[in-house]
């Protein structure tokens, strides 16, 4: 297997290009055949569409309301894609497809330079087949546009710390960090700081009282204080670095004298413009709510137990998590190697931050996946002839494959969609077969075992792409309701979405769609003489009809489909709106609004 890899990768450039091209094909395939899935895709895609319609390059909106969750880079890239390809699902997802492919090429090039011919292709294969990476590289979200500059930042950071970097590496470090900030806020700076802290922790001898203090701080962070507790070790690490011989030289290698102004020159113009355009609301919400508040409390019920990322890594880091576990026994040997020590710090430093962070989502650890893959490939390529993946690593690999296969089998039953059972069964069978083959091969031939496991998973993902997701998409409620609303809409009717809960619907509706969050808004539109076609979830419609007497609602149709956020079938009602009796000076509206339950 190793010789086969080497034959098809003649030069380093070709190896990286082949890995990136294959990854792009995997990520791009079928993106036009699946509607937007879930609220995150819907919000990003529709916000970029609204910005394009308005010709606004500063403030994103969703359904006409300010969307201040994330910075601007993803919206700019999606708008450019819309300009070239038109507004569509494929165009909305293309920036993530391209960014994902470039990440794979970058990691492949790094592996090739370090470990030799063929290692880059294996690194690209392992990372591209990782379920979390595959999902995010096919989704219209900001995560891939964060991942690409963050990985570039970290690789440049490593070269600069080691003294191998040149002025060009410092330029990459600061420009990539600026782009990462424009993609998703201060993630890349946090990764740099946490990796530096981990390097400091791995490179010093710990006294007993220091270990006890660290345990107390981590306990306080996990219990209540969150990532604020990392300020103490950060100050200690900075003080020790600046007192140590060569400490100032290490800082100087980053070229902060011109790097920080360059970073500000890239990020500040948009940040200032957005803050001025929204009266400061954009930055208050983006930083105060979606960075600080998420760290101190679980956001939108995404709070989980300590160790969440380690447990979920069994599936999230499949198919390379088994060999990664195989690295643990000879840890002291890896700490002696500068490059391997940096990769280990890149992997575990941000992990500590994320475990202290109160809001937890599986993909938050993704910017460290490149470090894990490079650790695994380095071990396979340099130490595999002398060592084999032990029982623990093979057990973890088998557990991850079993969990992934079970998820593919379970989803059709969770959403009550029997038509995708055959596709789920086929994909699960491929995962199981590849997992069994990998477990058998990982001991005598670890490189072949890792490659077979990843290739089998890629085949399963292609089945999911071709059969599983399109069938699921055909039954997704939001696009179905939008299609029916467009069919029923009269020549002079305005479509009004009442209490929007299925965000996917907006992307498939005309640009002049209106949104109402209470019945008073509906009455005001009816008073203005507009012919209205309303769309609402069934329970909202029935409550509105029962409690809002001043408005007549004539049901025009119903649409049923899968609501992915609730993992169940739901129903949208389409109805026409007219006022049954006039009211003066808004009195009836205020009385009826009081009758509405929140």
HELIX and SHEET records of a PDB file:
HELIX    1   1 UNK A    2  UNK A    7  1                                   6    
HELIX    2   2 UNK A   12  UNK A   28  1                                  17    
HELIX    3   3 UNK A   38  UNK A   54  1                                  17    
HELIX    4   4 UNK A   73  UNK A   85  1                                  13    
HELIX    5   5 UNK A   89  UNK A  115  1                                  27    
HELIX    6   6 UNK A  119  UNK A  129  1                                  11    
HELIX    7   7 UNK A  131  UNK A  137  1                                   7    
HELIX    8   8 UNK A  143  UNK A  162  1                                  20    
HELIX    9   9 UNK A  167  UNK A  184  1                                  18    
HELIX   10  10 UNK A  187  UNK A  202  1                                  16    
HELIX   11  11 UNK A  208  UNK A  220  1                                  13    
HELIX   12  12 UNK A  221  UNK A  225  3                                   5    
HELIX   13  13 UNK A  226  UNK A  229  5                                   4    
HELIX   14  14 UNK A  230  UNK A  243  1                                  14    
HELIX   15  15 UNK A  247  UNK A  252  1                                   6    
HELIX   16  16 UNK A  256  UNK A  277  1                                  22    
HELIX   17  17 UNK A  281  UNK A  283  1                                   3    
HELIX   18  18 UNK A  284  UNK A  293  3                                  10    
HELIX   19  19 UNK A  294  UNK A  296  1                                   3    
HELIX   20  20 UNK A  308  UNK A  316  1                                   9    
HELIX   21  21 UNK A  321  UNK A  325  1                                   5    
HELIX   22  22 UNK A  331  UNK A  335  1                                   5    
HELIX   23  23 UNK A  338  UNK A  356  1                                  19    
HELIX   24  24 UNK A  362  UNK A  368  5                                   7    
HELIX   25  25 UNK A  369  UNK A  382  1                                  14    
HELIX   26  26 UNK A  391  UNK A  414  1                                  24    
HELIX   27  27 UNK A  418  UNK A  420  5                                   3    
HELIX   28  28 UNK A  421  UNK A  444  1                                  24    
HELIX   29  29 UNK A  446  UNK A  463  1                                  18    
HELIX   30  30 UNK A  464  UNK A  468  3                                   5    
HELIX   31  31 UNK A  469  UNK A  474  1                                   6    
HELIX   32  32 UNK A  477  UNK A  488  1                                  12    
HELIX   33  33 UNK A  504  UNK A  507  1                                   4    
HELIX   34  34 UNK A  519  UNK A  527  1                                   9    
HELIX   35  35 UNK A  538  UNK A  547  1                                  10    
HELIX   36  36 UNK A  587  UNK A  595  1                                   9    
SHEET    1   A 2 UNK A  61  UNK A  62  0                                        
SHEET    2   A 2 UNK A  65  UNK A  66 -1                                        
SHEET    1   B 5 UNK A 514  UNK A 516  0                                        
SHEET    2   B 5 UNK A 493  UNK A 498  1                                        
SHEET    3   B 5 UNK A 531  UNK A 537  1                                        
SHEET    4   B 5 UNK A 568  UNK A 579 -1                                        
SHEET    5   B 5 UNK A 551  UNK A 563 -1                                        
END                                                                             
